[in-house]
Amino acid sequence: MPQTPYFTPAGGSLNQLVLSTATVIKTTPGQVCTVSVITSGSTSGSIHDCTTSGAATSGNVMMPVTSGTNYVPFKASQGIVYIPGSGQVVSISYE
């Protein structure tokens, strides 16, 4: 058994598929489980802990979204908002 904590990714029971615009995923506390980047685009997107796209700032970024499949071990205390990078398309699973 490992002596250090580790994270085992799990899929969320809910999802938002093929997102290419700013999207409010959830307006209550929750957790992003997986972010799958379908098209990388020319800039990075981001996942925010807030309840509206207008409230998304650098102060509430949970993670940048760049490429590949990302497992997110963070819980959102307010809500979950996705802000895409230019030309970026993703799918998100969450709880």
C-alpha positions as CSV (number, residue, x, y, z in Angstrom):
1,M,0.0,0.0,0.0
2,P,1.4,3.4,-0.9
3,Q,2.5,5.7,1.9
4,T,1.4,8.9,0.1
5,P,-2.1,10.0,-0.7
6,Y,-3.2,9.5,-4.3
7,F,-6.1,10.4,-6.5
8,T,-8.2,7.9,-8.4
9,P,-10.2,9.5,-11.2
10,A,-13.8,8.7,-11.5
11,G,-16.4,9.8,-14.0
12,G,-19.2,12.1,-13.1
13,S,-22.8,11.1,-13.3
14,L,-23.7,14.2,-15.3
15,N,-22.1,15.7,-18.4
16,Q,-22.1,18.6,-20.8
17,L,-20.9,17.6,-24.3
18,V,-19.2,19.5,-27.1
19,L,-18.9,22.9,-25.4
20,S,-17.5,25.7,-27.5
21,T,-19.0,28.8,-25.7
22,A,-18.9,30.1,-22.2
23,T,-21.2,27.7,-20.2
24,V,-22.6,27.6,-16.7
25,I,-22.2,23.9,-15.9
26,K,-23.8,24.1,-12.4
27,T,-25.0,26.9,-10.2
28,T,-24.6,25.0,-6.9
29,P,-21.5,23.4,-5.2
30,G,-20.2,20.3,-7.0
31,Q,-17.2,18.7,-8.6
32,V,-15.7,18.6,-12.1
33,C,-14.5,15.0,-12.6
34,T,-13.2,14.9,-16.2
35,V,-12.5,17.5,-18.9
36,S,-11.9,16.0,-22.3
37,V,-10.5,18.4,-24.9
38,I,-11.9,17.6,-28.3
39,T,-10.3,20.5,-30.1
40,S,-7.4,22.4,-28.5
41,G,-7.9,25.7,-30.2
42,S,-5.3,28.5,-30.2
43,T,-5.6,29.5,-26.5
44,S,-6.3,27.7,-23.3
45,G,-9.8,27.7,-21.7
46,S,-10.5,27.5,-17.9
47,I,-12.8,26.0,-15.3
48,H,-14.0,28.5,-12.6
49,D,-15.6,28.2,-9.2
50,C,-18.5,30.7,-9.7
51,T,-22.1,30.7,-10.8
52,T,-22.1,33.0,-13.9
53,S,-19.8,33.5,-16.8
54,G,-19.5,37.2,-16.0
55,A,-18.1,36.3,-12.5
56,A,-15.3,34.1,-14.0
57,T,-12.0,35.8,-13.1
58,S,-8.4,34.8,-12.5
59,G,-9.2,34.7,-8.8
60,N,-11.6,31.8,-9.1
61,V,-9.9,29.6,-11.7
62,M,-10.0,25.9,-10.7
63,M,-7.8,24.8,-13.6
64,P,-6.7,25.8,-17.0
65,V,-7.9,23.6,-19.9
66,T,-5.3,23.0,-22.5
67,S,-5.4,19.5,-24.2
68,G,-6.0,15.9,-23.6
69,T,-8.2,14.4,-20.9
70,N,-7.9,16.1,-17.5
71,Y,-9.0,14.6,-14.2
72,V,-9.9,17.3,-11.7
73,P,-9.6,16.5,-8.0
74,F,-11.1,19.9,-6.9
75,K,-14.6,20.6,-5.5
76,A,-16.3,23.9,-6.4
77,S,-17.9,25.7,-3.5
78,Q,-20.0,28.1,-5.5
79,G,-20.7,26.5,-8.9
80,I,-18.9,25.4,-12.1
81,V,-18.4,27.6,-15.2
82,Y,-16.4,26.8,-18.3
83,I,-14.8,29.5,-20.3
84,P,-13.4,28.3,-23.6
85,G,-10.1,29.2,-25.3
86,S,-10.3,30.6,-28.8
87,G,-11.5,27.7,-31.0
88,Q,-11.6,25.2,-28.1
89,V,-14.2,22.5,-27.8
90,V,-14.5,20.3,-24.7
91,S,-16.8,17.8,-23.0
92,I,-17.1,17.8,-19.2
93,S,-18.3,15.3,-16.6
94,Y,-19.3,16.5,-13.2
95,E,-21.2,15.8,-10.0
